[in-house]
Amino acid sequence: RLYQIPFEMPDCEGESETRTLHLVGDFSAPAEFFVTLGVFSFLYTMAALVLYLRFHSIYGENKKLPIADFCITVCFAFFWLVAASAWGKGLTDVKAATRPASLIAAMGVCQGQEVVCNAGTTPAMGLANISVVR
């Protein structure tokens, strides 16, 4: 499935007019995977907390339950690493799609012989980078 990210660009034919340009791409899958894993981790943590506090005697008597708990925790840790890597890749894709040079190349109005287009500012991605690191 493809998503279109709209952004406004000036139309040089009518100075007050703007047109919407759509970037095609699906950047949602890594974020959805990360959020889904976070929800499942939270639900498992709540279930384990109930098991530890309410059914402590069952947890202590059964020797296979702590091993199963450990294996599930290791799996969640591995998938968390995979999800963080996927989120980083998704962020890289968004950066590539919204890079000023890519946007200018996609604008038909900037393709003329005597037309000079340049980006006013570079998008700030510092907080997005921090979100992947944390």
Secondary structure, DSSP 8 states (H G I E B T S, - for coil): --EEEEEEEE-TTSTT-EEEEEEEE---HHHHHHHHHHHHHHHHHHHHHHHHHHSHHHHHH-SHHHHHHHHHHHHHHHHHHHHHHHHHHHHHHHHHHT-HHHHHHH-GGGGSSS-----S-----HHHHHHHH-
